[in-house]
């Protein structure tokens, strides 16, 4: 059995292989040992869970171990999105929170996300420390959930959504939303983020019609990620129903997908650019923007147009939120669909992002496509391409040696400006294009991203990297 490792989005594993009751309990025992060694046992740990198979049961197993170890538990009595747990840790000034989720991973996966003080993604130093505690754990003590509940060691957290929803509403122009009364189609993707978003839209007097609201362990046969392919049904509904907007979120409510009223899929890079453009141009916010290595450089051009700077960080939202604080950025995000805005939580939140996106349409009286045309006039045309390549886990060391140690590169037929090996291998070309090849932090997969003003050229960069690796 492989060691338990926390990647960019927490520990994720295949159910029945490594995501087992024994390993789940070991993670909880590791958290106890870490909290005791740090002297942070005086505050409770909040435990949330999404709607995946085994999530609610795994949350119970974690709670039973924490309670047996003398740690008080705040338990959510219904599924909840990751942003809610992060918000609660921030608002209640807790040391730790746990969310049982595998986010956008395939249905056969589940996992655990560790949230630390101020509602942040756990930094590498913390997860490495936790991994060591887990590895050295043999026996695990438990107590029955009902007994711990009776003894007050586990407590159901009452109305946990109220503060979260209220804080989002405070950041929105609700009078504007109410005057406009948009019609929105919402694909919940069988996830846990539906309740707060529906409440916000109803409060804003928007019409919201939902699909895929039910719990489904197989996510309707689709990946629980809001991609162009998985949102085909939402696209059709928007067009046929003449909606102003289509919204979708992944399984735990931290990644966002948009369908414009004309049926155009608005990707994560475009969402980032649109919201930064809206907040700076239309709401007169001041400040830079933050993106990771694998996100569009259009943000750099947009920031420069406003006299601001775009900061690049490694993949992992903890780096984005940290840099936002450091430079007081307007927002930060990544091409995989997550973002956060200054003044909100320190992690990805698609519920707030979707609400703000809706406000943008009302305030500008323009569709996302029309606003993207304005951005293209400023920044020029950009084609962003990505490819995910699965590989046999046994080849990981071989691929890593080829790219990161021997530093082999294909012949791209373009002049290279510089190369960054901070997180995978990113090649910056003198013509402004880039390509990056890196290991996924959550699956046995290579992720290759490229951007160019020419679609054919962007695709060629990816093919040449894939050919070099032999995939």
Secondary structure, 3 states (H helix, E strand, C coil): CCCCCCECCEEEEEECCCECHHHHHHHHHHHHHHHHHHCCCCCCEEEEECCCCCHHHHHHHHHHHHHHCCCCEEECCCCCCHHHHHHHHHHCCCCEEEEECCCCCCCCEEEEEEEEHHHEECCHHHHHHHHHHHHCCCCCCCCCHHHHHHCCCEEECCCCHHHHHHHHHHCCCHHHHHHHCCEEEEECCCCCCHHHHHHHHHHCCCEEEEECCCCCCCHHHCCCCCCCCCCHHHHHHHHHHCCCEEEEECCCCCCEEEEECCCCEECHHHHHHHHHHHHHHHCCCCCCEEEECCCCCHHHHHHHHCCCCEEEECCCHHHHHHHHHHHCCCEEECCCCCEEECCCCCCCCHHHHHHHHHHHHHHHCCCHHHHHHHHHHHHCCCEEEEEEEECCHHHHHHHHHHHHHCCCCCCCCCCEEEEECCCCEEEEECCCCEEEEEECCCCCEEEEEEEECCHHHHHHHHHHHHHHHCC
